[in-house]
Amino acid sequence: MTESSTPKRLEELAAGYVVGNLDLEEAEEFRQLLQENPELVTQVNLLEDVLGTVERQSAGNSFRQTFCACRPLMMYQA
């Protein structure tokens, strides 16, 4: 297993990809991984859904309200 394909690294890359904070090399690496791993596309879609929910819920809500609203979505990832 290469360093970029360890579960922890994939999770870090996916999260960085979703929030847009990967550097150019990491972004290219992750785009390649997305092409090779359809299940990774599903994980990215889930993270994007969670992020969208957090953004919508956080407008005027406390962190606790936001977290509780997103918790069911995050449980599907496990």
ChimeraX attribute file (.defattr): number of C-alpha atoms within 10 A of each C-alpha:
attribute: neighborCount
match mode: 1-to-1
recipient: residues
	/A:1	6
	/A:2	6
	/A:3	9
	/A:4	16
	/A:5	13
	/A:6	11
	/A:7	11
	/A:8	11
	/A:9	13
	/A:10	17
	/A:11	16
	/A:12	13
	/A:13	23
	/A:14	25
	/A:15	18
	/A:16	16
	/A:17	19
	/A:18	16
	/A:19	11
	/A:20	11
	/A:21	12
	/A:22	18
	/A:23	11
	/A:24	9
	/A:25	9
	/A:26	15
	/A:27	17
	/A:28	12
	/A:29	14
	/A:30	21
	/A:31	16
	/A:32	11
	/A:33	18
	/A:34	17
	/A:35	11
	/A:36	11
	/A:37	11
	/A:38	10
	/A:39	11
	/A:40	17
	/A:41	16
	/A:42	13
	/A:43	18
	/A:44	18
	/A:45	14
	/A:46	17
	/A:47	20
	/A:48	17
	/A:49	16
	/A:50	18
	/A:51	16
	/A:52	13
	/A:53	16
	/A:54	19
	/A:55	11
	/A:56	12
	/A:57	18
	/A:58	16
	/A:59	9
	/A:60	9
	/A:61	12
	/A:62	10
	/A:63	12
	/A:64	10
	/A:65	13
	/A:66	18
	/A:67	16
	/A:68	12
	/A:69	16
	/A:70	18
	/A:71	11
	/A:72	11
	/A:73	14
	/A:74	14
	/A:75	8
	/A:76	9
	/A:77	10
	/A:78	4
